[in-house]
């Protein structure tokens, strides 16, 4: 019996994924910046600008919203009458990966303020995003929000 050597595994972080172009990373950062600004200014149109028509979003309280119309209805209601009306947020995007030529996944941490993030407070919410490129631009296709229990998160 001969002992054949096995090929060494791919180094961590290099799993054969396509390389993320700087302009694509910048584009998804702009999508998140628009969402943050839309949230902070109670601007539903800006918040919804990058949501794909066939998006599926799980909001912070676990409600599954299927399709842009459902997302729009919940967003407008939350900004007009719900707790989101007076809330503010600061977002930080990380772990951005191009997993296919037109698909990016990313992680977003959220705080009530930029000051909370700067002073090192744990995020109050985390979100996982799937972006898809269609017709030359990036859309939010999927988003899963999770509120973080006090003292249990790291950015």
N, C-alpha and C positions, 0 to 999 in steps of 0.2 A: 504494500500500500504506500503510495507516494503522498507526501504532504505538499499540497499546492498552496501557494500563498494566495490569500484573498486580496482583492484590490482594496486599497484604503478608502474609507468613507469620505464623502465630500466634506470639506471644512465647514464648520458651523457658519451659517449666514450665506453660504453659497450652495443653494439647493437646485441649481439649474434654472432659476427664474430669470426672465429677461431683465436687462438693466433698466432702472428707472431713469428716464431723462429728466434733466433739471427743469425743463419747461413743464413737464407733467407734474412734478412735485410742486412747483410754484402754482400751477393751476388748481390743484386740490387744496393747497393752503389758502388760495383766494376764495374758494367755495366755502371753506370753514370760516374765513374772515367775514364773508358776507352773512353767513348764518349768525355769527356772534353779533355783528352790527344790527342785523334785523331783529334779533332777540332783544338786544339792549334798547333799541329805538321803537319797539313794538311795531315793526314794519313787516307785516305778514308777507307782502309781495317779495321783499328781499329774502326773508327766511325761506320762502318756497321756490325761489328763482331756479335753484339747481336740483330740485326733486324731480326724478324721472316720472313719466306718466304711469309706469308700472311698478313704482317703488313699493316696498314693504318696509314699514317702520314700526319698531316696538318702542313706544314712548317710555318715559321715566316711571310711569306707574304700571307698566306691563301691558298696556292695551296695544293690540296689533292693528295697525292701520294699513289696509291694502289699497293701493292706488293713490295717485296724486289727489284725487277729489276728496278721499277720506282724510288724507294728511292735511289738506287745505282746510277742511271743515273743522277738524280738531285744533289746528293751529290758530285759526281766526277766533274760535270760541275761547281758547286758553288765553290768548292775548287780550281779548275784550273783557272777559268777566272772571277768569280763573286766577289762580295764584301766579301765573306767569305775567300778569298785567303789571306788577310792580317789581318783578324779579330782574336781576342783572346776572351776567355771566362773563367769564373769561375762559377761553378755550386754548388748549395747547395740543397740537397734532403731533403724533410720533408713530414710530414703527410703520412707516409708509413702505409698501412693497408692491411692485408690479408683478402680479401673479400670472398674467397672460397679456398679450399685446394690448388689449383694450380693457383690462380689469386691474384696478388698484384696490388693495385693502389697507386700512389704516386704523389706528387707535387715537381716540380723542379723550383727554382729561378735561374736566370742567370744574371751575370754582365760581363762587358768587362774585368774586372781584379779582382783578389783576393783582391787587395787594396781597390777597390770600395766597395766590400762586407764588409771588415773589418772596414772601416770608417763609415759604416751604410747607405750608399747610397741605394736608392730604386732600386730594380731589374729592369733591362732593358727588361727582358722577363720572362714570366712564362710558364711552360709547365705542362700538365697533362699526366701521363704515365699509361698504363695498361701493366703489365708484366704477362706472362703466363709461367708456368713450363712445359716443354716438355723434355722427355728423360733425366731427371735429372738435367736440367739447366734452367735458367731464360732467356726468350726472350722478347724483346720489341714487343708487339702486336699492340698497339695503342699509338700514341703521338699526342697531340694537343698543338702547340706553339702559344703564344700570345705575341706580342710586347706590352710593357707598355707605355702609354702616359706619358710624362714627369710629374713627381710629383704626380702620381696617384697610386703608389704601395707601399705595405708594405711586407717585407719578412715574 
